[in-house]
Every structure is written in C-alpha cells, then in structure tokens.
Amino acid sequence: MTAERVKVAFLYNHEAGHQVRHSAAVIPALLDRHPEIDLSVLATSDSLLATIHAVCGPELEKRCRFIKLGTPAWHKPFARILDAVLPFSRLDQLYSNRTLFSRFDAVIVTEGTSLFLKKLNGLDHLKILRIDHGAGDRAIGFKPSFGRNDLVLLPGAKQRDRFLQLGYLRPDQIAVIGYPKFETVDVSAGRARKFFADDKPVVLYNPHPEPRLSSWYDLGEEVLEYFYNSRDYNLIFAPHVMMFKRRVHLTVEGMALRMIRAIPEKYRSCPHILIDTGSAASVDMTYTLAADIYLGDVSSQVYEFLIAPRPCVFLDAHGTRWKDDPDYVFWNFGPVVTNTAGLDRVLRSAAIDRSIYGPVQEKAFTDTFDLQPTTSAVRAADAIAAFLARAA
C-alpha cells in the first residue's frame, strides 16, 4: 500500500438487500474513528443504495463517495438467461468494474462471490475483508474458500472456533466483532409491533430456498393450508428473500433442482395470513421480532429470532440424520417434525417446552454472538483499521 490515505470500498453486489445490514453500520463508525481511511461505497442497484441510506442516514452521502456500478448493456440478455442458474450478474459486475477496483487498497464484502476479484489481472494488491452475513451452522458458512479472504470478521466464538478447528482460517485472519445488524433495529419496538387485529399467537414460517435442505418444496403448501384452516394462530409467511426471486433453484450443496410455484390466491387473501416474499421487512428483522413462534428449516434467521428467546419448531422434509451434526446445532432449539401432521401438537406444546429448550437457545445465542458494551460496528471499524495499518 502507498503512504497516502488507504483507499477502502464497501461493496454491495447482490440481487437482494439482505446482506446490507450486516456491514452498513460499520461505515459511519469507520468514518468517525479513522479519518486516515479514504472511504467509498459501491453498490450495484438503486435499491441497495436506498437500503444503505436507510441504515446509515442521508447525511452519509456527504461524508464519503457513493458509486453505482454497472455492466455493458450488451451483457444484459446473457444475464437474464444465466442468472437463473448461477450468479452471472454478480461476477459480471466484478469483472466489468475491475479498473475501478484496482484503485482501492481493500474492499469490504459480505459474501463469497467477491473472491473472484483475486483472479483478475491487476488486482493482486487488493485486500478482501469479509463481514459475513448471517450466523448459522450450515456447512456453506464454513467453506475452505473463506481462507482466501485476508480478514474475516465474525460474530462470535462459535464461528471462530469452528474455523480454527477445521483449519480453514488462521488466528491472524479472524476478528470477532459481534453482530452489527443488531444495531440497526429497535428490538423493543419490533417486539411490540402488531400485524393482525387479534392477539392470537403469531407464527413466522421462514423456509430457505436450498432445494436439498428446504421444507418449502415438499411441505410448504401444506403448511399454508394448515394455517389457512387454523383458528388458533396467525401466520407470517416470510421465506428467505431469494426464494421467489428465481423460478428455478439449483442447490450449491449437492445436485438438486426445484421449481418455484405461484402461491395460491386464497392464502394471500386470508385475513390471518400475511405473505411477504421479499420486501425490506423480510430482511430487517421486522418479522423475526414480531413473531411468537419460529417455524423454519435451515435459515440462519433463527439465530436473529433468538435475540428474544421464544419457541421454535423445525420442519425436516428430507429425513435428515441431524443429531450430533454441527451443521444442525440449531435444530436443538425446538422440536423437529417430518410432516405437517405433527404441527398441531408441537405448536400447542411450544410454550410448555420452553423449560427444555430455553437454556439451550440462550447458550447458543451467547456462543454465536459476542455482544459487548462497545458496539459491534465500532469493534468492526477498529479491527478493519488495525488490519490495514499492519498491511501498509
């Protein structure tokens, strides 16, 4: 790196905005505490830029550069076809803007596609620092490719210890910083928010799109039908934000391909069912805070739900041998059922079972999120600055 101010970019390169809150709060903290860093924000869509402003406030634009990335117009027809099966547009954004990336000393990212930058000519000097999105247990969150990042900022001891045990990261590649996303929400206000006219328990159904792991493709419509006929519960159906952004999902954890079908209108018009397949509320903890019971499969959002420990129920549509599997630690947070016939029983017993599952949830939350009096955003900013100083 040069003796001039270190040039750093926060990169947001995704079709959806669910990763923004995991790192955006760090931007103002870095500006406040480390003026020696020349900071830019790069985003690939207006919606991503709007989400960044929603987290950081409108004044941020006066304090650092905002750059909207783009690709050549003639790439668009190819993108419409190829994005159905692979992250073509994300890779194209990196390649098409390689000259811009060459001007930076480091880029701060939230996902793995950005490692493609290390394969491009002229970017050998570029440091990649990852503030990971989510805090789940699935194997995809502990891949060997994490070791190609120059620094990985993790939320807690669980992730740190597993990476070290696997040998994918060295101690000097890790900074434990907590969970900046929590600092972008008002937990008390979120818990008090009401979406239905009555006070029946609210269940959040939050399936993941991975075909080999998700409950949605085989059990999802049965779940909606159960709640459609129920007079005991309200339902928020808020799947992973990527679920309905594609017609076809090709799994990255074993070969499987599944199609997304339209949701029947009767469920959309049901007064005690709220369906949200991708608004901002589905990624900013609005629903994980408002619900009384979590119903899911493999989404890491269950850990965000535990910021206020409550009953959890999990759907296993694949006959998974999950006990003692580190990829399924979170299935110890509540009962696991393999079909919708068991839903009525486990939902009714959810509150009673709190004495069994509550301590397990609370320990897992503490292991996963190293929350301290110093905010996660400040800890991340300081860790980034310290790394850049060492690398200079």
N, C-alpha and C positions, 0 to 999 in steps of 0.2 A: 504494500500500500504506500501511497505517497505521503509527504509531510503535510499536505493540505488537509482540509477538513474531510473526514471519512464520509464517503457518499453511500447512503443506505436507502434501499427501497423496500417498502411493504408491498407485497404482491397479492392481489386478489384475482384469481383466474379460475372461475368456475361458472357453471350454468345457473347455480342457485346461490343464495346468500347465507347458507347455514354455517359457513366457516368464518364469517367476518367477525362475529362477536368473540371468537376465541383469541383474537390478536389485536383488534382495533383499539381497545382501551389502552394498549401499550404505547400507541402513537403519541398522544398528548403527554404521557409520563416521560417518554424519551425526549420530547421537545423541552419539557420543563427542567429536567435534571441533567441533560447532556447536550448543551448548545454546541459542543465541538463536533456534533454529528450533523451532516447536511442531509436532510430527510425528504424523501419523495414518497408519494402513494400512487401505485399503479393498479388500475382496475380495468376489466375487460367489458364492462357494461355500465349503463346508466343506473340500473337497479343496484348494482354493487356499490357504486359511488353514493347512492342515496342511503344505503344501509350504513356505510361508514360514517356519513354525516349524522345519521340518526343516533349512532353510538357516541360519537365524539363531539357533536355540536357544530353549528355552522361556522363558528369562528376558526375552526381548524384550517379552513382554506386559506386564511391569511397568514398562517404560520409555516406552511410547507407546500411543496408543489403537488398538484394532482394531475395525473396524466391518464387519459383514457386510451387504452391500447386498441389496436385494430389489426385486421389482416387484409390482404388484397381482395378486391371484390370478386375476382375470378376463382377464388378458393371457396366461395360460399356454396355453389352447387355440390362440390365434393363433401363439404362439411355436413350438409343436410342428410347425405346418404351415410357417411362413415360414422357420424356421431351416434347412430343407432346402436353401434356395436363396440365402439372404442372412443377414448377421449381425444378425438382428432382435433377439435377446435382448441382445446387446451394446449396441445402440443404445437399446433399451428401458431397460436399466439406467442409462444416462446421462440419458435424459430423465426417468425416474421419480424420480431422485435429484438433480434439478437444484437443489432448495433446499439440500440438503446441500453440493453443490459450490460454491454461492455463498458459503459460509462460509470457503472457502480462498483463499489468495493464489496458490498454484501447485499443480499436480498433476504428478506424475512418472509417465510411462506407458512402455509397451514396444511399442505398436502404433498403427496409424493411425486406427482407428475412433474413438478418443478425441477427435480433432479435431472431431467432431460437437458437442462442448461449446461450441465457439466460435460455433455457430449458435443457441444457446439464449439467450433473454432473461435478463438479469440476470447474465450471466457474462462481460461484456466485460472485466472486470478480471483474469480468471483467466489466469495464465501456464501454458503447457503445455510441459513439458520431457521430451524423449524419449530414453531409453536404449534404443537399438534392439536387437531380438532377432535373433541371427544375424549373420553377417559374409560373406554370399555375394556373388555377382556379378550375379545376375539383375536385370533392369530394374525389377522390382517393388520392389527395395530402394533405388532411386534415382528415386523419383517426384517430380514437381514439388510435390506436396502436402506434402512434408517441409518446405518453406519456410514453411508456416503454423504450424509449431512455433516457440516463442520461443527454445528452445535445443535442439540435437541433440547428444547425447554419443556419439561414435563410437569404434570400437576402434582405428583406425589411419589411416595416411597414405593407403591405397588409397581408402577411403570419402571422406575429406576432400577429396582431390584431385579425385576424380570429381565430387563435388557442386559444387565450385567451378568446374570446367571446364564443367559443364552449366549453371551459373548458378542452380541451384535454392536454394542457401544462400549467405549472406554469411559472410565470415570471423568476424564477431562472433556468428553464430548457432551456431558449432561449438566444441565442446570435445573434444579427443582424450584419451581416458581409459583405453585398454586394454580388457580383457575381464573384467569382474567374475565371470562364470560360472566361469572357470578357477580362481578362488579358493575355489570351493565343492566342489571334488573333490580327491581324493588320487590323483595321476597314477601314482605308483609302485605303490600298492595295486591300482589299476584295471588296470594292465598285467599284474599277476601273477594276476589272478582267472581261474579256470578254470570253464567251464560244461559241459565234456564229459569223459568218462572217459579218453580217449586224448589224444595230443599232435599229432594231425593239424592242419594249418593251419585257422584259423577265418576264414571269410569272413562279413562283415557285408553283407547286402543291405538297402539303405536307400532305397527309392524314395519319391518325392514324390507328393502327390495331384493336382497340377495336370494336368488331362486333356490339355492340348495339349503338355505337356513330359515327362510321366511315362513311365517304361518299364513300369509295373505292368500297365496295362490290356491291352496287346498282348503283352507278353513275360513278365509276372510268373509265370504258372503254368508256363511253360516253364523259367524259372529254378529254380523249386521242384522241378520234375521232374528237371532236370539234377543237382541236389544230392541228390535222393532216390536216384538211381541211382549216385551217385559213392561210391567207397570211398577217395577221396584227401582229402576236405575235410569239415569240419564247417561248418554254416551257422547263422548267427543271422539270422532274418528279422525286422527291426525297422523297419517303414516309418515315415514321418512320423506323429507321434501323431494327426494329424487324419484320416489315411487311412480308418480304419474307424469313425470317429465319425459318419459320414454315409453313407447309402445312395447318394446322388447327389452328384457333384462338378461344379459349374459353374465353368469357368475364369474367372479375372479377367484373363487375358492373351490375349484373343481368344475368340470364342464357341465353346465346346465343352462337351459334357455327357457324362459317363460314369457308369455304374453300378458299384457295388462288389458283387462276388460273394463268397459264402462260401468260405473256404479248405477244400479237401477234407481230410477227417479223416486220410487216410493220411499227409499231411505233418505234421500235428500230433502224430501218434503215432510218427513216425520218430525213433529214438534219436540220430541225428546232425544233427537239425534242431531248433532252438529257435525258436519263434514267439512274438513279443510284439507285439501290435498297440496297445499304449497304456499300459503300466504306467509307474511312476516311472523304472524302469531304462531306458526308451526315450528319456528326455529328460535324464537326469543324467550322460551320458557313460559310463555303465556299459559299453555295448556298443562305442562308438567306441574306448574304451581297451582292451577285452579282445580285439578282433579283430586278425588278422594282415593281412588284405586287405580293402579297402573296395570294394564293388560298388554303384554308385548311378547316379543320373541328374542331377537338378538341386538336390538338397538342400544347403543351406549347412553341414550337419553334416560334410561332407568337410573343411572347414577346422578343425573341432574335432578330427577324426581326426588331422590333421597336427601336433597337439601332440607326437606321437611319430611322425615321418615313416615311412610304410610304403607298400607298393604299393597303387595304386588302379586300378580298372577302371570304365569308364563305358558305359552302355547308351543308345544313341540309337535310339529306336523311331520317329522321325519324319523321318529323312533331313535332319537339321539342317545348314545351312551355318554351321558354328560357328567355323571357323578365323578368327582376327583379329577375332572378335566379342567385345567387352568383357563381354557377358553370359555368356560361356562360358570365361572365363580358366581356370577350374578343370579343364576337360577337357584341359588340357595336363599334368595331374598323372599321367597314365597313359594306356594305350591306350583307344580308343573303338571299340566294336563295335556293329554294327547288328542282330545277331541272336544267338541263343544258340548257334548252330553254332560261333561263334568263341570261346566261353567257355573251352573246354578249353585252347586254345593260349595265350591271353593270361594265364590263371591260372597255367599252368606256367612261363611266361616272366617272371612278375611280379617275382620276386626278382632275376633276371638284369638286368632293365630298371632296377633301382634306380640304376645308374650314369648312366642317361639322365634319369630323372625326379626323382631325389633332389634335385639342386641347384635344379630348378625349384620343387619343393614347398617347400624351405627358404626361398627368396627370397620366394615368395608368402605364406608364413606370417608372415615378418618385415614385409612390406609391409602385411599385413592387421591384425596385432596389435602395437600399440606397447606392449610389456611392459617395465616398468621396475622398479628396486628398490622404489620406492614402489608400494604395491598399487593395483590398478585401482579398488577400492572407495573408498580414500582419495582418489585423484585425482578420482573422480566426486563424492564428497561436497564436496570443496573447490571444484570447478567449479560445483556447484549453489549453494553458499553465496555464492560470488563473484558469480554472476549475480543472485541475489536481492538482494544488497547494492546492486548497480548499479541494479536496477529499483525499489528502495524510494523 
